[in-house]
């Protein structure tokens, strides 16, 4: 069965999601997803040209999905967790369900549970007994250890590592090459800067950076 899909966001992150769709289809040897196109409220001329080079139609604003048939799925290709959450809440009012995409070069443990809208990019690694919420993005070569929980709208950026038994609250962003040590909690809407090493719990709505992260 082939499922119709629309990607939300035509920036770089959204176009990377397009490549995941194509990789899934290629690995399956059949069209698992039929990519109808991309929607974006403020696409920008440069990104529209780059989307055109990928031979993907631009369908208009996000409200295009409001009148889409109920069998058309969407996936949010927006890197910023807060923006992704705002768009996700808007899409909750529409009839289109959220799709989850796992790149064929990602490894997801068999007892991992994830919600709709989850996207695992190439090289992402999730081990065992991990719970992942809605619209969570694990970027290229990100790693998540055993018994961890990632709440809705979390982003783990490329080459970042979340150790075992960690809890990332809603809207957390873990920056590129950052590390969260075992058993720690990062609070809601907090950001761990690129290259940082988290060695103690992080409260809500703060930015920490450095080694150790402060």
C-alpha positions as CSV (number, residue, x, y, z in Angstrom):
1,X,0.0,0.0,0.0
2,X,1.3,3.4,-0.9
3,X,0.4,6.4,1.4
4,X,0.3,10.0,0.2
5,X,2.5,12.3,2.2
6,X,3.2,16.1,2.4
7,X,6.3,17.5,4.0
8,X,5.8,20.7,6.1
9,X,8.7,23.0,5.6
10,X,10.9,23.6,2.6
11,X,14.0,24.8,4.3
12,X,17.1,22.7,4.6
13,X,15.6,20.5,7.3
14,X,12.5,19.9,5.3
15,X,14.5,19.0,2.2
16,X,16.5,16.5,4.3
17,X,13.2,14.9,5.3
18,X,12.4,14.6,1.5
19,X,15.6,12.6,1.1
20,X,14.5,10.3,3.9
21,X,11.2,9.6,2.2
22,X,13.1,8.7,-1.0
23,X,15.5,6.5,0.9
24,X,12.6,4.6,2.6
25,X,11.0,4.0,-0.8
26,X,14.3,2.9,-2.4
27,X,15.1,0.5,0.5
28,X,11.6,-1.0,0.2
29,X,11.9,-1.5,-3.5
30,X,8.5,0.1,-3.9
31,X,6.7,3.4,-3.2
32,X,5.9,3.2,0.5
33,X,5.2,7.0,0.4
34,X,3.9,9.0,-2.5
35,X,5.3,12.5,-1.9
36,X,2.7,14.9,-3.1
37,X,4.9,17.9,-2.3
38,X,5.9,20.5,0.3
39,X,4.0,23.2,2.1
40,X,5.5,26.3,3.8
41,X,4.0,29.6,4.8
42,X,7.1,31.6,4.1
43,X,9.3,29.5,1.9
44,X,11.8,32.0,0.5
45,X,13.1,32.2,-3.0
46,X,16.3,30.4,-2.5
47,X,14.6,27.4,-0.8
48,X,12.0,27.2,-3.5
49,X,14.7,26.9,-6.1
50,X,16.5,24.2,-4.1
51,X,13.2,22.4,-3.7
52,X,12.7,22.6,-7.5
53,X,16.1,21.0,-8.0
54,X,14.9,18.0,-6.1
55,X,11.9,17.9,-8.4
56,X,9.4,18.2,-5.6
57,X,6.3,20.4,-6.0
58,X,5.6,23.3,-3.8
59,X,1.9,23.2,-2.8
60,X,1.5,26.5,-1.0
61,X,1.0,27.4,2.6
62,X,0.4,25.0,5.5
63,X,-3.4,25.6,5.2
64,X,-3.2,23.5,2.1
65,X,-3.5,20.5,4.5
66,X,-6.7,21.8,6.0
67,X,-8.7,20.6,3.0
68,X,-6.6,17.6,2.2
69,X,-8.3,14.1,2.1
70,X,-8.0,12.3,5.4
71,X,-5.7,9.6,3.9
72,X,-3.0,12.2,3.2
73,X,-0.3,12.1,5.9
74,X,2.0,14.9,6.9
75,X,5.5,15.1,8.4
76,X,7.0,18.3,9.9
77,X,10.4,19.1,8.4
78,X,11.3,21.9,10.8
79,X,14.4,21.7,12.9
80,X,13.5,24.2,15.7
81,X,11.4,22.3,18.4
82,X,9.4,25.4,19.4
83,X,8.4,26.2,15.8
84,X,7.7,22.5,15.1
85,X,5.4,22.4,18.2
86,X,3.5,25.5,17.0
87,X,3.0,24.0,13.6
88,X,2.1,20.6,15.1
89,X,-0.6,22.1,17.3
90,X,-2.0,23.9,14.2
91,X,-2.0,20.7,12.3
92,X,-3.8,18.9,15.1
93,X,-6.9,20.7,14.0
94,X,-6.7,19.3,10.5
95,X,-7.8,15.8,9.4
96,X,-4.4,14.7,8.1
97,X,-2.5,12.2,10.3
98,X,1.2,12.5,11.2
99,X,3.6,10.1,9.6
100,X,6.7,8.7,11.2
101,X,9.9,8.2,9.1
102,X,12.9,6.0,9.9
103,X,15.8,6.2,7.5
104,X,16.9,2.7,6.4
105,X,20.4,3.5,7.8
106,X,19.0,4.3,11.3
107,X,18.9,1.7,14.0
108,X,15.9,1.7,16.3
109,X,15.7,-0.9,19.1
110,X,12.8,-3.4,18.8
111,X,11.3,-2.3,22.1
112,X,11.5,1.4,21.4
113,X,8.1,3.1,21.4
114,X,7.6,6.3,19.4
115,X,4.7,8.6,18.7
116,X,3.4,10.0,15.4
117,X,5.6,12.4,13.5
118,X,8.9,10.8,14.7
119,X,11.7,11.2,12.3
120,X,15.0,9.3,12.5
121,X,17.7,10.5,10.1
122,X,20.5,8.5,8.6
123,X,22.9,7.0,11.2
124,X,20.6,7.7,14.2
125,X,20.9,5.0,16.9
126,X,18.4,4.1,19.6
127,X,19.1,1.1,21.8
128,X,16.6,-0.5,24.1
129,X,13.5,0.4,26.2
130,X,13.4,4.0,24.9
131,X,10.2,6.0,24.8
132,X,9.9,8.8,22.2
133,X,7.1,11.2,22.0
134,X,5.3,13.0,19.1
135,X,7.2,14.9,16.4
136,X,10.7,14.1,17.9
137,X,13.6,14.4,15.5
138,X,16.8,12.4,15.8
139,X,19.3,14.0,13.3
140,X,22.2,12.4,11.5
141,X,24.3,10.1,13.7
142,X,22.5,11.0,16.9
143,X,22.5,8.4,19.7
144,X,20.0,7.7,22.4
145,X,20.9,5.2,25.2
146,X,18.8,2.6,27.1
147,X,15.8,3.4,29.2
148,X,15.6,7.0,28.1
149,X,12.5,9.1,27.5
150,X,12.3,11.9,24.9
151,X,9.1,13.9,25.3
152,X,7.2,15.6,22.4
153,X,9.0,17.9,20.0
154,X,12.5,17.1,21.2
155,X,15.4,17.6,18.7
156,X,18.7,15.7,19.0
157,X,21.1,17.3,16.5
158,X,23.8,15.6,14.5
159,X,26.4,13.6,16.4
160,X,24.8,14.4,19.8
161,X,24.7,11.6,22.4
162,X,22.0,11.1,25.0
163,X,23.2,8.5,27.6
164,X,21.1,5.8,29.2
165,X,18.2,6.5,31.6
166,X,17.9,10.2,30.6
167,X,14.8,12.3,30.4
168,X,14.4,15.1,27.9
169,X,11.3,17.1,28.5
170,X,9.1,18.6,25.8
171,X,10.7,21.0,23.4
172,X,14.3,20.3,24.4
173,X,17.1,20.9,21.8
174,X,20.4,19.0,22.2
175,X,23.0,20.7,20.0
176,X,25.4,19.2,17.5
177,X,28.0,17.0,19.2
178,X,26.6,17.7,22.7
179,X,26.5,14.9,25.3
180,X,24.0,14.3,28.2
181,X,25.5,12.0,30.8
182,X,23.6,9.0,32.2
183,X,20.6,9.5,34.4
184,X,20.1,13.2,33.9
185,X,17.1,15.3,33.1
186,X,16.9,18.3,30.8
187,X,13.9,20.5,31.5
188,X,11.2,21.7,29.2
189,X,12.1,24.0,26.3
190,X,15.8,24.1,27.4
191,X,18.7,24.1,24.9
192,X,22.0,22.3,25.3
193,X,24.5,24.2,23.2
194,X,26.7,22.5,20.5
195,X,29.6,20.6,22.0
196,X,28.4,20.9,25.6
197,X,28.6,18.1,28.1
198,X,25.7,18.0,30.6
199,X,26.9,16.6,34.0
200,X,23.9,17.7,36.1
201,X,20.2,18.2,35.7
202,X,19.1,21.2,33.6
203,X,16.1,23.2,34.7
204,X,13.3,24.4,32.4
205,X,13.7,27.1,29.8
206,X,17.4,27.7,30.0
207,X,20.4,27.5,27.6
208,X,23.5,25.7,28.8
209,X,26.8,25.4,27.1
210,X,30.4,24.5,27.6
211,X,32.2,21.6,29.4
212,X,30.8,21.0,31.9
213,X,27.5,22.7,30.7
214,X,26.5,25.7,32.7
